[in-house]
Amino acid sequence: MSSGNQWSADEDEGQLSRLTRKCRASPFVPVGMAGFTTVVSYGLYKLRHRNNQKMSLHLIHMRVAAQGFVVGAVTIGVLYSMYKDYVRPQFFSVSKK
């Protein structure tokens, strides 16, 4: 079972280099993750100062805000990828000689 075409994990690649490579491939995913973390952190901070608001309502608002940020970041990433792959080559194509 030791054929040459089987997949094997790259032993030299560490966690940080793998994360860096994936961030370069899709840069808006880390932005979405950072926004999600920021919204959740802010929500936990504001949990102490919610006055008369019910806990469940506060948690629902924070969940919607965090999901909205992630969906927005992913949407912007998809639009940027479409621009980079389809629109920019049409207007800025270099003639090949």
LUMPA-693701 format. One line per field, with one value per residue (C-alpha): residue number from 1; residue in one letter; x, y, z. Coordinates in Angstrom, 1 decimal. Example, Ala and Ser with C-alpha at 12.3 -4.5 7.8 and 13.67 -1.06 7.14 Angstrom:
i [1_2] .
aa [a_s] .
u [12.3_13.7] .
v [-4.5_-1.1] .
w [7.8_7.1] .
This chain:
i [1_2_3_4_5_6_7_8_9_10_11_12_13_14_15_16_17_18_19_20_21_22_23_24_25_26_27_28_29_30_31_32_33_34_35_36_37_38_39_40_41_42_43_44_45_46_47_48_49_50_51_52_53_54_55_56_57_58_59_60_61_62_63_64_65_66_67_68_69_70_71_72_73_74_75_76_77_78_79_80_81_82_83_84_85_86_87_88_89_90_91_92_93_94_95_96_97] .
aa [m_s_s_g_n_q_w_s_a_d_e_d_e_g_q_l_s_r_l_t_r_k_c_r_a_s_p_f_v_p_v_g_m_a_g_f_t_t_v_v_s_y_g_l_y_k_l_r_h_r_n_n_q_k_m_s_l_h_l_i_h_m_r_v_a_a_q_g_f_v_v_g_a_v_t_i_g_v_l_y_s_m_y_k_d_y_v_r_p_q_f_f_s_v_s_k_k] .
u [0.0_3.0_2.3_3.8_0.5_-1.1_-1.6_0.5_0.7_3.6_5.8_7.7_4.6_3.8_0.5_1.5_2.7_-0.4_-2.6_-0.6_-1.0_-4.8_-5.1_-3.4_-5.7_-8.9_-8.1_-11.6_-12.1_-9.7_-11.4_-14.8_-13.3_-11.8_-15.1_-17.0_-14.6_-14.9_-18.7_-18.8_-16.3_-18.3_-21.5_-19.9_-18.7_-22.2_-23.8_-23.1_-24.8_-27.9_-30.3_-33.7_-33.2_-33.8_-30.8_-32.2_-32.9_-29.4_-27.9_-30.1_-29.0_-25.3_-25.7_-27.3_-24.6_-21.8_-23.4_-24.0_-20.4_-19.2_-21.7_-20.7_-17.0_-17.6_-19.8_-17.1_-14.5_-16.6_-17.2_-13.5_-12.7_-15.2_-13.7_-10.2_-11.0_-13.5_-13.7_-10.0_-8.7_-11.1_-10.1_-6.4_-5.4_-1.9_-1.5_0.6_3.1] .
v [0.0_2.3_3.6_6.9_8.6_8.5_11.7_12.2_15.1_17.6_17.1_20.4_22.6_24.0_25.3_29.0_28.5_26.6_29.3_31.9_30.0_29.7_33.4_34.3_32.0_33.6_36.8_37.6_34.5_35.7_39.1_37.4_35.4_38.5_40.4_37.5_37.5_41.2_41.1_38.3_40.0_43.3_41.3_39.7_43.1_44.7_41.7_43.4_46.7_45.4_47.2_45.7_43.7_40.0_37.7_35.7_38.9_40.1_36.8_36.8_40.3_39.4_36.2_38.1_40.7_38.2_36.1_39.3_40.3_36.9_36.7_40.3_39.4_36.2_38.1_40.8_38.0_36.3_39.6_40.4_36.9_37.4_40.8_39.4_36.3_37.8_41.6_42.6_40.3_41.8_45.4_45.0_42.1_42.2_41.1_37.9_38.0] .
w [0.0_-0.3_-3.8_-4.9_-5.7_-2.2_-0.3_2.8_5.2_4.7_7.7_7.2_7.3_10.7_12.0_11.5_7.9_7.1_8.6_6.6_3.4_3.9_4.7_1.5_-0.5_1.0_2.9_4.0_6.1_8.8_8.6_9.3_12.1_13.7_13.3_14.9_17.8_18.2_18.2_20.7_23.0_22.8_23.6_26.6_27.8_27.3_29.1_32.4_31.3_29.6_32.1_31.9_28.6_28.9_28.6_25.7_23.7_24.3_23.1_20.0_19.1_19.5_17.5_14.6_14.7_14.7_11.9_9.9_10.1_8.9_6.1_5.0_5.0_3.0_0.5_0.0_-0.4_-3.1_-4.9_-4.8_-6.2_-9.0_-9.8_-9.8_-11.9_-14.5_-14.5_-14.2_-16.9_-19.4_-18.8_-18.0_-20.2_-21.6_-25.2_-25.5_-28.3] .
